[in-house]
Amino acid sequence: MELPAIKLDHLNALTDETGILQHAKYSTPKRREGYTTDDNARALIACIKYHTLCAETGTEKLMNLHLSFLLFMQRNDGRFHNLLSYG
């Protein structure tokens, strides 16, 4: 059975210049909800797997964005903050 091509449209729709937003209603991001470390980590993993499987360029920017978010959320003791809100 042939599977359809993998598309990153939804991931791109939920991602802004900070990272992937925590919640959405269908394909509309709920910005009021903010961002979480675990969602951005999963988005990074998905981008890496997509990049590895499809051998396509274009995911580097997304991978860098999600990794940058994780580095920002890491505390000095190595642990992570989980939630980042607009407030």
C-alpha positions, 0 to 999 in steps of 0.5 A: 500500500502506498502512503500519501506524501508527508506534508508539514502544512499543519505544523507550519500553520501552528508555528510562528517566530517563537515556536509551535503554539500549544493549542488550536481549534482545527487549523487556527492557533489559539495564541492565548494558550501560549507554548510548551516545551514538550510540544516544541520538542515533539515538533523538533522530532517530527521535523528531524524525522521528516528531514531524514525520510524525505531528504528535503531541504526547507526543514532546517529553519523549523528545526532551528526554531524549535531547538532555539525554543528549547534552549531558551526554556532550559534553566541554569540547572539543566531542567526546563520550564514547561509553559511560555505565555504571552504574559 
